[in-house]
Amino acid sequence: MNKWDRLGPTLDGNAPGVQERLVTSARDLVDLLETWGYPVYIVGGTLLGAIRNGQMMPHDDDIDLAWLCDEPTLADVSLASYEMERKLQAAGLAVVRHSLAHLQVTYFDHEGATDHYVDIFTGFYDEGLYNQPFALRGELSRQDLVPVSSMTLNGVSFPAPARPEGWLVYAYGPNWRVPDPSFKFVTPPATLRLFETKFGVYNRQRVWWEKYYEALPSRVASEDGNEDVDRFLADVPPGSRVIDLGCGDGRLTERIAEAGHRVTGYDYSYEALRLARMTQPAGVQYEYLNTNDRNPVLSLALDLVESKQDVYFFGGDLLHCVPQNGQESIFVLLRAALKPRTRGFFTFLSDEHRAANPVNPNTWKLDLATLHRRARSFGLSMYSLGSRPVQTEWGRRTQQTVVLWR
């Protein structure tokens, strides 16, 4: 159980060699960032372990890096984070954006499963305070941070804040030297509101989806959704270009491809994509897409517009699982990429579930009127193909089927 009350494997309890691979990946990442001129330094539990005994703490689960951004405004800080993301992606790295000031670089094993990851936090000064979203805002002098010093972590040299003790007091308080099993990190509500308002939260429920699919060794055989695919295919011309949003394990994506269409499945979960890529036939591609982040959605929309192709969209049991900003990004994508003769076909669950859980998106709902109102505000029309009862892992629900068009 980590300080955010999440269960997960620690470094000490993970697969053999993970610590060594993590340290190597982090050192290579630091080399890249320093080559590009970023003043980067270890922070968080990584810094705490390094200063205590030069080792990663056995109950930690990643390596934390931060860098000092000198841009004058919060908007410029966000743009600088996007510039870093583009450089990392161009270097062939998988980058997950948590917010406009927080990136995570993910590394995979030979089967495509997540092996380890490194966080990169953007540090900056605002109103005289040092900020390090998503959780830290307070007094810390620039001299405590740069020019960076050097510390050893698991036998490897890493850059550290100029005065590590200063950062640790800033983050953990004056008693940081004494290990405290009861420690719980609490972010003041005002700080949380500021960061969420200015920098957003782009990774809502991503950990839930990763753990959901991580528990599956292979695709689950099921007939669920086949009827929806058949209804979708009835109105799609032969040999069409199809985008499957929220493709999950790819079972329905490949069913669409079997009908002779070229399909790209997009999902928010790397573990879902791992399952999908186990059986990737000709005519099918799988790509990562976070609809909570408008930037890559706009990039995809531009690519589809420039291709001048007719594109059809399928989203099976998707929209009720997506936060409102993610739904709106989907509407932006449809508004840009649909043509008068093409359509988007979506199913979603609309009834209140007795076991509704804010953590579990499969128990969420989206009512028809709300969807209609939101879609219309983005210039989309909608008609309903009706509702039907369906059996889900969490009981009997009501599924709606709609078509969206421009």
Backbone hydrogen bonds in HBPLUS format (Angstrom, degrees):
<---DONOR---> <-ACCEPTOR-->    atom                        ^
c    i                          cat <-CA-CA->   ^        H-A-AA   ^      H-
h    n   atom  resd res      DA  || num        DHA   H-A  angle D-A-AA Bond
n    s   type  num  typ     dist DA aas  dist angle  dist       angle   num
A0002-ASN N   A0006-ARG O   3.01 MM   4  5.50 163.7  2.04 142.2 144.5     1
A0005-ASP N   A0002-ASN O   2.92 MM   3  5.31 152.2  2.00 122.3 122.2     2
A0013-GLY N   A0010-THR O   3.15 MM   3  5.13 129.3  2.42  93.7 106.8     3
A0011-LEU N   A0060-ASP O   2.77 MM  49  5.85 149.5  1.87 174.9 170.9     4
A0014-ASN N   A0011-LEU O   3.43 MM   3  5.16 166.9  2.45  98.2 101.8     5
A0012-ASP N   A0058-PRO O   2.90 MM  46  4.66 152.8  1.97 153.4 144.7     6
A0018-VAL N   A0015-ALA O   3.32 MM   3  5.96 160.9  2.36 139.7 139.2     7
A0021-ARG N   A0017-GLY O   2.99 MM   4  6.21 162.8  2.02 153.9 158.8     8
A0022-LEU N   A0018-VAL O   2.79 MM   4  5.94 157.1  1.84 154.2 161.2     9
A0023-VAL N   A0019-GLN O   2.92 MM   4  6.13 164.6  1.94 154.4 157.5    10
A0024-THR N   A0020-GLU O   3.04 MM   4  6.22 161.8  2.08 146.4 151.7    11
A0025-SER N   A0021-ARG O   2.89 MM   4  6.05 163.8  1.92 149.4 153.9    12
A0026-ALA N   A0022-LEU O   2.88 MM   4  6.04 162.9  1.91 151.5 156.5    13
A0027-ARG N   A0023-VAL O   2.93 MM   4  6.09 156.6  1.99 147.9 154.0    14
A0028-ASP N   A0024-THR O   3.01 MM   4  6.22 162.0  2.04 151.1 155.8    15
A0029-LEU N   A0025-SER O   2.87 MM   4  6.09 152.9  1.94 146.6 154.9    16
A0030-VAL N   A0026-ALA O   2.86 MM   4  6.10 155.8  1.92 147.0 153.4    17
A0031-ASP N   A0027-ARG O   2.98 MM   4  6.25 156.7  2.03 146.7 152.9    18
A0032-LEU N   A0028-ASP O   3.08 MM   4  6.42 155.1  2.14 145.8 151.7    19
A0033-LEU N   A0029-LEU O   2.97 MM   4  6.27 170.3  1.98 157.6 159.1    20
A0034-GLU N   A0030-VAL O   2.84 MM   4  6.00 161.9  1.87 156.7 161.6    21
A0035-THR N   A0031-ASP O   2.94 MM   4  6.07 149.5  2.04 142.8 151.4    22
A0036-TRP N   A0032-LEU O   3.07 MM   4  6.42 145.6  2.19 147.6 156.9    23
A0038-TYR N   A0033-LEU O   2.94 MM   5  5.37 164.8  1.96 152.8 147.7    24
A0037-GLY N   A0034-GLU O   3.03 MM   3  4.92 155.0  2.10  98.8 106.5    25
A0040-VAL N   A0038-TYR O   3.00 MM   2  5.66 113.7  2.45 113.9  97.1    26
A0068-LEU N   A0039-PRO O   3.26 MM  29  5.94 147.1  2.37 149.0 153.4    27
A0041-TYR N   A0066-ALA O   2.79 MM  25  5.47 152.0  1.87 156.0 162.6    28
A0066-ALA N   A0041-TYR O   2.82 MM  25  5.47 148.5  1.92 154.7 165.3    29
A0042-ILE N   A0159-PRO O   2.93 MM 117  6.32 153.3  2.00 141.0 143.6    30
A0043-VAL N   A0064-ASP O   3.07 MM  21  5.49 157.5  2.12 131.6 134.0    31
A0047-LEU N   A0043-VAL O   3.20 MM   4  4.75 156.7  2.26 104.4 109.2    32
A0048-LEU N   A0044-GLY O   3.04 MM   4  6.36 159.1  2.09 149.2 155.9    33
A0049-GLY N   A0045-GLY O   2.93 MM   4  6.03 159.8  1.97 144.3 148.2    34
A0050-ALA N   A0046-THR O   3.07 MM   4  6.26 157.9  2.12 144.3 150.7    35
A0051-ILE N   A0047-LEU O   2.98 MM   4  6.17 159.4  2.03 153.3 157.4    36
A0052-ARG N   A0048-LEU O   3.11 MM   4  6.18 144.6  2.24 141.4 150.7    37
A0053-ASN N   A0049-GLY O   3.12 MM   4  6.17 172.8  2.13 155.5 155.9    38
A0054-GLY N   A0050-ALA O   3.02 MM   4  3.92 130.9  2.27 103.3 113.3    39
A0154-ASN N   A0054-GLY O   2.79 MM 100  6.10 155.6  1.85 145.7 152.4    40
A0060-ASP N   A0057-MET O   2.99 MM   3  5.41 166.1  2.01 121.2 123.4    41
A0119-ASP N   A0063-ILE O   3.01 MM  56  6.38 152.3  2.09 160.6 167.5    42
A0065-LEU N   A0119-ASP O   2.87 MM  54  5.86 153.9  1.94 141.0 149.9    43
A0121-PHE N   A0065-LEU O   2.82 MM  56  6.20 163.6  1.85 142.8 146.0    44
A0067-TRP N   A0121-PHE O   3.03 MM  54  6.57 138.2  2.21 160.0 172.6    45
A0123-GLY N   A0067-TRP O   2.73 MM  56  5.60 162.8  1.75 170.7 167.5    46
A0069-CYS N   A0123-GLY O   2.70 MM  54  5.84 175.3  1.70 165.2 165.5    47
A0077-VAL N   A0073-THR O   2.97 MM   4  6.31 146.8  2.08 144.6 154.5    48
A0078-SER N   A0074-LEU O   3.07 MM   4  6.35 154.7  2.14 145.2 150.7    49
A0079-LEU N   A0075-ALA O   3.01 MM   4  6.35 156.9  2.07 148.1 154.4    50
A0080-ALA N   A0076-ASP O   2.92 MM   4  6.12 150.2  2.01 144.6 152.5    51
A0081-SER N   A0077-VAL O   3.10 MM   4  6.43 144.3  2.24 142.2 151.5    52
A0081-SER N   A0078-SER O   3.10 MM   3  5.11 121.4  2.46  94.0 108.6    53
A0082-TYR N   A0078-SER O   3.07 MM   4  6.47 152.0  2.15 148.1 155.6    54
A0083-GLU N   A0079-LEU O   2.95 MM   4  6.25 150.6  2.03 145.3 153.7    55
A0084-MET N   A0080-ALA O   3.04 MM   4  6.32 154.5  2.11 143.7 149.8    56
A0085-GLU N   A0081-SER O   2.93 MM   4  6.22 158.3  1.98 147.2 153.4    57
A0086-ARG N   A0082-TYR O   2.96 MM   4  6.24 160.9  2.00 151.9 155.6    58
A0087-LYS N   A0083-GLU O   3.16 MM   4  6.41 156.0  2.22 145.8 151.9    59
A0088-LEU N   A0084-MET O   2.96 MM   4  6.24 160.9  1.99 156.6 161.7    60
A0089-GLN N   A0085-GLU O   2.91 MM   4  6.15 161.8  1.95 155.1 160.0    61
A0090-ALA N   A0086-ARG O   2.92 MM   4  6.06 154.8  1.98 144.3 151.5    62
A0091-ALA N   A0087-LYS O   3.06 MM   4  6.30 131.2  2.31 137.1 149.6    63
A0091-ALA N   A0088-LEU O   3.11 MM   3  5.05 131.6  2.35  92.7 106.0    64
A0093-LEU N   A0088-LEU O   3.12 MM   5  5.61 162.4  2.15 148.8 146.1    65
A0092-GLY N   A0089-GLN O   2.88 MM   3  5.08 157.7  1.93 109.4 114.3    66
A0106-THR N   A0094-ALA O   2.92 MM  12  5.52 159.5  1.97 155.7 161.9    67
A0096-VAL N   A0104-GLN O   2.72 MM   8  5.02 171.6  1.73 157.5 160.5    68
A0104-GLN N   A0096-VAL O   2.79 MM   8  5.02 139.6  1.96 146.9 158.1    69
A0098-HIS N   A0102-HIS O   2.92 MM   4  5.35 155.9  1.98 150.5 156.4    70
A0202-TYR N   A0098-HIS O   2.75 MM 104  4.89 166.1  1.77 141.4 141.8    71
A0099-SER N   A0102-HIS O   3.32 MM   3  5.09 153.7  2.39 138.8 136.5    72
A0102-HIS N   A0099-SER O   3.46 MM   3  5.09 179.1  2.46 102.0 102.2    73
A0100-LEU N   A0199-PHE O   2.91 MM  99  4.72 161.1  1.94 135.4 141.3    74
A0122-THR N   A0101-ALA O   2.97 MM  21  5.13 154.9  2.04 161.9 154.7    75
A0103-LEU N   A0120-ILE O   2.96 MM  17  5.11 171.2  1.97 154.0 154.2    76
A0120-ILE N   A0103-LEU O   2.77 MM  17  5.11 164.1  1.79 153.8 150.3    77
A0105-VAL N   A0118-VAL O   2.85 MM  13  5.26 164.4  1.88 159.5 157.8    78
A0118-VAL N   A0105-VAL O   2.91 MM  13  5.26 154.9  1.97 146.8 155.0    79
A0107-TYR N   A0116-HIS O   2.90 MM   9  5.44 162.0  1.93 173.0 167.1    80
A0115-ASP N   A0107-TYR O   2.80 MM   8  5.72 167.6  1.81 145.1 148.4    81
A0116-HIS N   A0107-TYR O   3.36 MM   9  5.44 160.8  2.40 131.8 135.2    82
A0109-ASP N   A0113-ALA O   2.83 MM   4  5.52 154.7  1.90 154.4 162.8    83
A0112-GLY N   A0109-ASP O   3.00 MM   3  5.37 165.9  2.02 116.7 120.5    84
A0124-PHE N   A0131-ASN O   3.01 MM   7  5.36 151.2  2.10 143.7 152.0    85
A0131-ASN N   A0124-PHE O   2.73 MM   7  5.36 166.7  1.74 166.6 171.4    86
A0126-ASP N   A0129-LEU O   2.90 MM   3  5.37 157.1  1.95 150.3 156.6    87
A0129-LEU N   A0126-ASP O   3.03 MM   3  5.37 167.1  2.05 115.8 119.3    88
A0130-TYR N   A0138-GLY O   2.84 MM   8  5.55 147.4  1.94 172.6 166.2    89
A0138-GLY N   A0130-TYR O   3.03 MM   8  5.55 156.8  2.08 147.4 154.2    90
A0132-GLN N   A0136-LEU O   2.77 MM   4  4.99 163.2  1.79 149.8 148.0    91
A0136-LEU N   A0132-GLN O   3.35 MM   4  4.99 166.0  2.37 120.1 120.2    92
A0144-ASP N   A0141-SER O   3.03 MM   3  5.35 148.1  2.14 104.1 113.6    93
A0145-LEU N   A0142-ARG O   2.94 MM   3  5.31 153.3  2.01 109.3 117.9    94
A0146-VAL N   A0142-ARG O   3.08 MM   4  6.31 167.0  2.09 174.5 172.9    95
A0163-ARG N   A0144-ASP O   2.94 MM  19  4.73 170.1  1.95 126.8 123.6    96
A0162-ALA N   A0145-LEU O   2.99 MM  17  4.74 146.8  2.10  95.4 105.5    97
A0149-SER N   A0160-ALA O   2.81 MM  11  5.06 155.3  1.87 143.5 148.8    98
A0160-ALA N   A0149-SER O   3.06 MM  11  5.06 157.0  2.11 113.8 117.8    99
A0151-MET N   A0158-PHE O   2.86 MM   7  5.41 163.9  1.89 160.6 166.1   100
A0158-PHE N   A0151-MET O   2.72 MM   7  5.41 160.9  1.75 165.2 172.1   101
A0153-LEU N   A0156-VAL O   2.75 MM   3  5.19 165.9  1.77 148.1 151.5   102
A0156-VAL N   A0153-LEU O   2.95 MM   3  5.19 161.9  1.98 112.7 118.7   103
A0166-GLY N   A0163-ARG O   2.94 MM   3  5.57 134.4  2.15 118.9 129.8   104
A0168-LEU N   A0164-PRO O   3.07 MM   4  6.35 162.0  2.11 155.9 161.1   105
A0169-VAL N   A0165-GLU O   3.01 MM   4  6.22 154.3  2.08 149.3 154.9   106
A0170-TYR N   A0166-GLY O   3.06 MM   4  6.21 161.1  2.09 145.9 151.6   107
A0171-ALA N   A0167-TRP O   2.96 MM   4  6.22 147.4  2.06 148.6 156.9   108
A0172-TYR N   A0168-LEU O   2.78 MM   4  5.65 165.8  1.80 148.7 153.8   109
A0173-GLY N   A0169-VAL O   2.90 MM   4  4.38 142.2  2.05 120.2 125.6   110
A0176-TRP N   A0173-GLY O   3.32 MM   3  5.83 139.9  2.49 127.3 125.2   111
A0178-VAL N   A0175-ASN O   3.15 MM   3  5.87 154.0  2.22 121.6 127.3   112
A0183-PHE N   A0180-ASP O   2.99 MM   3  5.43 167.8  2.01 122.3 124.4   113
A0191-THR N   A0188-PRO O   2.99 MM   3  5.34 120.7  2.35 109.0 123.3   114
A0192-LEU N   A0188-PRO O   3.02 MM   4  6.33 162.6  2.05 158.1 163.6   115
A0193-ARG N   A0189-PRO O   2.85 MM   4  6.05 164.4  1.87 154.4 158.1   116
A0194-LEU N   A0190-ALA O   2.99 MM   4  6.14 159.8  2.03 142.9 148.7   117
A0195-PHE N   A0191-THR O   2.99 MM   4  6.21 171.2  1.99 157.9 159.0   118
A0196-GLU N   A0192-LEU O   2.92 MM   4  6.01 166.6  1.94 153.6 158.0   119
A0197-THR N   A0193-ARG O   2.89 MM   4  5.86 154.6  1.95 146.4 153.6   120
A0198-LYS N   A0194-LEU O   2.94 MM   4  6.03 164.9  1.96 151.3 155.7   121
A0199-PHE N   A0195-PHE O   2.75 MM   4  5.44 155.5  1.81 144.6 151.9   122
A0200-GLY N   A0196-GLU O   2.99 MM   4  4.49 134.7  2.20 110.0 117.9   123
A0206-ARG N   A0203-ASN O   3.11 MM   3  5.32 166.0  2.13 122.9 125.6   124
A0209-TRP N   A0205-GLN O   3.06 MM   4  6.38 163.1  2.09 155.1 158.0   125
A0210-GLU N   A0206-ARG O   2.90 MM   4  6.15 160.2  1.94 153.7 159.7   126
A0211-LYS N   A0207-VAL O   2.97 MM   4  6.17 163.8  2.00 152.6 156.0   127
A0212-TYR N   A0208-TRP O   2.90 MM   4  6.06 150.9  1.98 147.0 156.2   128
A0213-TYR N   A0209-TRP O   3.06 MM   4  6.27 166.5  2.08 155.3 156.1   129
A0214-GLU N   A0210-GLU O   2.80 MM   4  5.79 144.6  1.92 142.0 153.5   130
A0215-ALA N   A0211-LYS O   3.27 MM   4  6.25 142.7  2.42 138.6 143.5   131
A0216-LEU N   A0213-TYR O   3.02 MM   3  5.34 160.8  2.06 110.4 116.7   132
A0226-ASN N   A0223-GLU O   3.12 MM   3  5.67 165.7  2.14 133.8 137.5   133
A0229-VAL N   A0225-GLY O   2.99 MM   4  6.31 157.6  2.04 154.7 160.4   134
A0230-ASP N   A0226-ASN O   2.97 MM   4  6.27 158.4  2.02 150.0 155.8   135
A0231-ARG N   A0227-GLU O   3.10 MM   4  6.39 152.9  2.17 145.6 152.0   136
A0232-PHE N   A0228-ASP O   2.98 MM   4  6.26 154.6  2.05 148.3 155.8   137
A0233-LEU N   A0229-VAL O   2.82 MM   4  6.06 165.8  1.84 159.3 162.4   138
A0234-ALA N   A0230-ASP O   3.20 MM   4  6.29 136.2  2.40 137.9 147.7   139
A0235-ASP N   A0232-PHE O   3.22 MM   3  6.01 161.1  2.25 120.0 124.3   140
A0236-VAL N   A0233-LEU O   3.22 MM   3  5.10 172.4  2.22 107.4 109.3   141
A0262-ARG N   A0240-SER O   2.99 MM  22  6.25 155.0  2.05 160.4 167.9   142
A0312-TYR N   A0241-ARG O   2.96 MM  71  6.33 163.4  1.99 156.1 160.9   143
A0242-VAL N   A0262-ARG O   2.84 MM  20  6.08 165.9  1.86 163.6 164.9   144
A0264-THR N   A0242-VAL O   3.03 MM  22  6.51 152.7  2.11 157.3 165.1   145
A0243-ILE N   A0312-TYR O   2.81 MM  69  6.24 157.7  1.86 160.7 168.5   146
A0314-PHE N   A0243-ILE O   2.86 MM  71  6.20 159.5  1.91 160.9 162.1   147
A0244-ASP N   A0264-THR O   2.93 MM  20  6.11 167.8  1.95 147.2 151.4   148
A0266-TYR N   A0244-ASP O   2.90 MM  22  6.18 166.9  1.92 160.9 162.9   149
A0245-LEU N   A0314-PHE O   2.86 MM  69  6.22 148.0  1.97 164.8 173.4   150
A0246-GLY N   A0266-TYR O   2.80 MM  20  5.70 129.1  2.06 143.5 159.5   151
A0247-CYS N   A0266-TYR O   3.00 MM  19  5.69 160.0  2.05 136.2 141.8   152
A0250-GLY N   A0247-CYS O   3.08 MM   3  5.31 163.4  2.11 131.8 132.0   153
A0254-GLU N   A0250-GLY O   3.02 MM   4  6.11 162.8  2.05 151.7 153.6   154
A0255-ARG N   A0251-ARG O   3.23 MM   4  6.44 136.0  2.43 131.9 143.7   155
A0256-ILE N   A0252-LEU O   3.02 MM   4  6.30 151.5  2.10 148.0 153.8   156
A0257-ALA N   A0253-THR O   3.08 MM   4  6.43 153.1  2.15 141.7 149.5   157
A0258-GLU N   A0254-GLU O   2.94 MM   4  6.10 144.3  2.07 137.3 146.1   158
A0259-ALA N   A0256-ILE O   3.09 MM   3  5.45 147.8  2.20 105.5 114.9   159
A0260-GLY N   A0257-ALA O   2.86 MM   3  5.36 155.9  1.92 120.2 122.7   160
A0263-VAL N   A0283-GLY O   2.92 MM  20  6.24 163.0  1.95 173.7 171.2   161
A0285-GLN N   A0263-VAL O   3.00 MM  22  6.48 147.5  2.10 148.6 158.3   162
A0265-GLY N   A0285-GLN O   2.78 MM  20  6.17 164.1  1.80 160.9 158.9   163
A0287-GLU N   A0265-GLY O   2.87 MM  22  6.26 160.2  1.91 160.3 165.3   164
A0267-ASP N   A0287-GLU O   3.15 MM  20  6.73 147.9  2.26 153.6 163.3   165
A0289-LEU N   A0267-ASP O   2.95 MM  22  5.49 161.7  1.98 132.2 135.5   166
A0273-LEU N   A0269-SER O   3.16 MM   4  6.46 157.6  2.21 142.8 148.7   167
A0274-ARG N   A0270-TYR O   2.87 MM   4  6.13 139.7  2.03 139.2 150.7   168
A0275-LEU N   A0271-GLU O   3.26 MM   4  6.56 156.8  2.32 143.2 146.7   169
A0276-ALA N   A0272-ALA O   2.97 MM   4  6.28 161.6  2.00 150.2 155.9   170
A0277-ARG N   A0273-LEU O   2.90 MM   4  6.00 157.2  1.95 148.6 153.3   171
A0278-MET N   A0275-LEU O   3.17 MM   3  5.43 156.2  2.23 106.0 113.3   172
A0279-THR N   A0276-ALA O   3.40 MM   3  6.22 154.6  2.47 118.1 121.6   173
A0284-VAL N   A0281-PRO O   3.31 MM   3  5.91 140.7  2.47 139.5 138.3   174
A0293-ASP N   A0290-ASN O   3.12 MM   3  5.71 161.0  2.16 115.0 120.7   175
A0298-LEU N   A0294-ARG O   2.90 MM   4  6.11 156.7  1.96 158.6 163.9   176
A0299-SER N   A0295-ASN O   3.06 MM   4  6.36 151.7  2.15 146.1 154.6   177
A0300-LEU N   A0296-PRO O   2.93 MM   4  6.16 155.7  1.99 144.3 149.6   178
A0301-ALA N   A0297-VAL O   2.90 MM   4  6.14 159.4  1.94 147.5 153.7   179
A0302-LEU N   A0298-LEU O   2.91 MM   4  6.12 157.2  1.96 147.6 153.0   180
A0303-ASP N   A0299-SER O   3.06 MM   4  6.35 157.7  2.11 146.1 151.9   181
A0304-LEU N   A0300-LEU O   2.96 MM   4  6.25 158.5  2.01 154.1 159.6   182
A0305-VAL N   A0301-ALA O   2.91 MM   4  6.15 157.9  1.96 151.1 157.4   183
A0306-GLU N   A0302-LEU O   2.90 MM   4  6.07 164.9  1.92 152.8 157.0   184
A0307-SER N   A0303-ASP O   3.05 MM   4  6.18 134.3  2.26 137.9 149.5   185
A0308-LYS N   A0305-VAL O   3.14 MM   3  5.46 147.5  2.25 106.6 115.5   186
A0313-PHE N   A0343-ARG O   3.10 MM  30  6.51 165.6  2.12 148.0 152.3   187
A0345-PHE N   A0313-PHE O   2.79 MM  32  6.03 167.2  1.81 147.3 149.0   188
A0315-GLY N   A0345-PHE O   2.88 MM  30  6.29 143.8  2.01 160.0 165.3   189
A0347-THR N   A0315-GLY O   3.03 MM  32  6.45 158.2  2.08 156.5 156.8   190
A0318-LEU N   A0347-THR O   3.15 MM  29  6.65 138.1  2.33 173.2 161.7   191
A0321-CYS N   A0318-LEU O   2.84 MM   3  5.55 151.9  1.92 125.2 134.2   192
A0322-VAL N   A0319-LEU O   3.35 MM   3  5.36 164.0  2.38 103.3 108.0   193
A0326-GLY N   A0323-PRO O   2.91 MM   3  5.26 125.2  2.21 108.0 122.8   194
A0327-GLN N   A0323-PRO O   2.95 MM   4  6.33 153.4  2.02 154.0 162.7   195
A0328-GLU N   A0324-GLN O   2.91 MM   4  6.20 161.0  1.95 154.0 158.7   196
A0329-SER N   A0325-ASN O   3.09 MM   4  6.29 145.7  2.21 135.1 143.7   197
A0330-ILE N   A0326-GLY O   3.08 MM   4  6.39 151.1  2.17 145.0 152.5   198
A0330-ILE N   A0327-GLN O   3.05 MM   3  5.10 116.4  2.47  95.1 110.7   199
A0331-PHE N   A0327-GLN O   2.98 MM   4  6.39 151.6  2.06 149.4 157.6   200
A0332-VAL N   A0328-GLU O   2.94 MM   4  6.25 151.8  2.03 145.2 152.8   201
A0333-LEU N   A0329-SER O   2.95 MM   4  6.24 157.2  2.01 147.6 153.5   202
A0334-LEU N   A0330-ILE O   2.91 MM   4  6.21 160.9  1.95 152.2 156.9   203
A0335-ARG N   A0331-PHE O   2.83 MM   4  5.96 162.6  1.86 149.9 155.2   204
A0336-ALA N   A0332-VAL O   3.06 MM   4  6.25 147.8  2.17 144.9 152.6   205
A0337-ALA N   A0333-LEU O   2.93 MM   4  6.02 164.7  1.95 154.2 158.7   206
A0338-LEU N   A0334-LEU O   2.92 MM   4  5.40 161.4  1.96 143.6 147.2   207
A0342-THR N   A0339-LYS O   2.95 MM   3  5.25 162.0  1.98 116.8 122.7   208
A0344-GLY N   A0404-LEU O   2.84 MM  60  4.96 149.4  1.93 152.9 158.3   209
A0404-LEU N   A0344-GLY O   2.79 MM  60  4.96 162.1  1.82 146.8 153.1   210
A0346-PHE N   A0402-VAL O   3.00 MM  56  5.48 172.5  2.01 158.7 160.9   211
A0402-VAL N   A0346-PHE O   2.90 MM  56  5.48 166.5  1.92 163.1 167.7   212
A0348-PHE N   A0400-GLN O   3.03 MM  52  5.41 148.6  2.13 142.6 150.2   213
A0400-GLN N   A0348-PHE O   2.72 MM  52  5.41 168.3  1.74 170.8 172.6   214
A0366-LEU N   A0349-LEU O   3.02 MM  17  6.35 142.0  2.16 140.6 152.3   215
A0350-SER N   A0398-THR O   3.03 MM  48  5.95 158.2  2.08 159.4 166.4   216
A0356-ALA N   A0353-HIS O   3.06 MM   3  5.07 147.3  2.17 119.2 114.9   217
A0360-ASN N   A0357-ASN O   3.05 MM   3  5.32 130.7  2.30 107.6 120.2   218
A0363-THR N   A0360-ASN O   3.08 MM   3  5.85 166.7  2.10 123.3 127.6   219
A0364-TRP N   A0361-PRO O   3.14 MM   3  5.16 165.3  2.16 106.5 111.0   220
A0371-LEU N   A0367-ASP O   3.15 MM   4  6.47 165.5  2.18 156.8 160.8   221
A0372-HIS N   A0368-LEU O   2.93 MM   4  6.15 162.6  1.96 151.1 156.2   222
A0373-ARG N   A0369-ALA O   2.98 MM   4  6.18 163.6  2.01 149.6 153.4   223
A0374-ARG N   A0370-THR O   2.96 MM   4  6.17 168.5  1.97 156.4 159.2   224
A0375-ALA N   A0371-LEU O   2.87 MM   4  5.96 168.9  1.89 157.0 160.5   225
A0376-ARG N   A0372-HIS O   2.96 MM   4  6.00 159.5  2.00 147.1 153.1   226
A0377-SER N   A0373-ARG O   3.15 MM   4  6.35 146.5  2.27 142.2 150.2   227
A0378-PHE N   A0375-ALA O   2.99 MM   3  5.34 150.8  2.08 106.8 116.1   228
A0380-LEU N   A0375-ALA O   3.10 MM   5  5.28 156.3  2.16 137.0 136.1   229
A0379-GLY N   A0376-ARG O   2.97 MM   3  5.06 157.6  2.03 114.5 113.6   230
A0381-SER N   A0405-TRP O   2.87 MM  24  5.43 167.7  1.88 166.4 168.3   231
A0405-TRP N   A0381-SER O   3.07 MM  24  5.43 157.2  2.13 139.6 144.8   232
A0383-TYR N   A0403-VAL O   3.08 MM  20  5.56 154.3  2.15 150.2 158.3   233
A0403-VAL N   A0383-TYR O   2.94 MM  20  5.56 159.3  1.99 161.1 168.0   234
A0385-LEU N   A0401-THR O   2.76 MM  16  5.31 172.5  1.76 151.4 153.3   235
A0401-THR N   A0386-GLY O   3.09 MM  15  5.84 144.7  2.21 164.8 175.2   236
A0388-ARG N   A0399-GLN O   2.97 MM  11  5.44 144.1  2.10 143.6 154.9   237
A0399-GLN N   A0388-ARG O   2.85 MM  11  5.44 173.5  1.85 164.0 161.9   238
A0390-VAL N   A0397-ARG O   2.84 MM   7  5.40 161.9  1.88 149.6 153.9   239
A0397-ARG N   A0390-VAL O   2.83 MM   7  5.40 166.2  1.85 162.7 166.7   240
A0392-THR N   A0395-GLY O   2.89 MM   3  5.13 157.7  1.94 131.0 137.9   241
A0395-GLY N   A0392-THR O   3.11 MM   3  5.13 150.4  2.20 117.1 112.2   242
